[in-house]
């Protein structure tokens, strides 16, 4: 086997955005890196990256530093440099249309209104790549979408994120096993 997979967590760089709902992708990829003993600390391809192995497969973990809406600029550089097929590009990101505590895996699909995904689709030129969506919704009726996604997780929600990590891991495994 020994295929190469790119696992990209989406988020916004910098202290200002740490712990925000929009950084759920960063949070999950950081936890994954910790578990498999990979440091995501090399600045390359407009991202922080780290390389390692997961269940016998080579993985590159990446956190684009372009800000969410330009994530595709980083992803396409990594994909082109390592010649990674689209079906081995796993994108992990927050989704306000999925209830907090749920994880959804899809092998392809639209951007669902998520600007980071919109940019990745534009740069890859296809919607045919797998993704793991981390539920962060619903948005309260009295709150603007932008304020909600850039808001920080409550202590209760942080615990829910920890609790759903095994679902995220199962999602990655399912994708890698085809």
N, C-alpha and C positions, 0 to 999 in steps of 0.2 A: 504493500500500500504506500505508505509514506508520501502522502499528498501534502500540499502546502495550503493552509487555510489562513485567511485574513479575518480576524475578528475585530470589528471596529465599534467602539463605544462612542455614541454621539453626545455632545455637550458643549459647553462654553468654557474656555480657559480662564484662569485667574481666580484669585481669592473671592472676588465679588460674587462669583457664581457657584462656589463650592456648596454642595448640599442642597442645590435647588432641584425642583422636579425635572427641569429640562436637562439636568445632568445625570439622570437615571442610567443612561448608557455608560457614562464614565464610571459611575459607582459600581455597576455590575462587572465591568471589565477589570476594574481595580481589584475587586474581590476575587475574581477568577485568576488574575495574575498572582495574587498573594497565595492562593491555593496551589497553583502549579509551580511556584517558585520563580516567577519571571518578574524582573524589574522593568517597568515601562518608563524609561528615563532617557532614552536616546532621542535627541531632536533630529528628525530627518523627514523629508517629504511633507513639511509643514504640519508635522504631527509629533507626538511623543510615541515611541514604539519600543517594543520588547519582543524577543524571540524565545521560543521554547517548544516543549512537546506536551501533547495532551492525548492520552490513550493511543500512543504509537504514531500519532500524526504530528507533523511540524505545524506550528502556529505562529503567526505574527499578530501581536496585539497592538492596536493603535487607538490613540485618542487625538483626533484632528485638533489642531490649535488655531484653526481658521475662523472660529465661531461657527455656531450651528448652521447658519444659512449658506455657508460656503464649504461645507464638509466634503463635497464631491471633488474639490480641487486637490485635497490631500489624498482621498481614496484613489483617484485615477492615477496619481503619481506612483503610489505603492503597487497598485495592480499592474501598471505598465512595467515597472522596474523588475518585479518578481515574476511577471507573466502568469498571474493568478487568474484562473478561469472564473467567470462571473458566479458560477454555482458554488464556488469555494469562498465567496465574499459574504461573510455573515455580519449584518449590521444590527446593532443593539441600540434601541432608543425608547424614549418615553412616548406614551400615547394617552392623551387625555380622554379619548373616546372609549377607553377600556378602564374598567373599575380598578381602583387601587387594590393590589393583591392578586391580580390576574396577570398571566403571562401568555402571549399568543405567538405561535410560530407559523410563518408562511414561507413558501418556497419562491414566491414572486407576488407581485401586486402593485397597486398604485401607491402614490405618496401619502394618501389619506389626509392631505392638507398639511403634512409635516414638512416644513421648509428644508430641513437638512436632507430628508429623503428626496425631495423634489430636485435638489441640487445634485445628489449622487446619481439619480436616474438620468439627469441631463448629461452628466459627465461620462457615465458608463454607456449611455445610449440604449439602455434597456431597463425594464422593470423586473427582469428575470434573474434575481439573486435573492438568497434567503435572508430573512430578518426575524429577529426576536423582539417583540414589542412588550414593553414593561408598562403595565397599567398604572396611571397616575391620576385618573379621573374619579368622579366627574368634576367638572369646573362648577363651583357654586354659582347659582343664578345671579348673585349680587356682585360677582367679581369678573373683571375683564380677563380674557384668555391670557394676554401677555403678562399681566400681573400674577396670575395663577402659576404659569409655567416657570416664571422667574422667582417665584416664592420658594421658601425653604420647606423641607419636609418637617412635619411635626415629629415629636418623639415617638408617637404611636405609629406613624407612617414609616419612620426609620426602622422600627421593629418589623413591620410588615415586609419591608424590602429585604431584611435579613432572612425572614421566614420564607420568602419566595425564591431565594437564591437557588435552592435545589431544582425548582421548576425551570429556571433559566438554564441551569447546567444540563438538565434533561433535554431542553430545546436544542442546545448546541450539539449534544450527542446525537439526537435524532437527525439533525441536518448532516452531520459528518458521516453518519451511517447510510445516508441516502434515503 
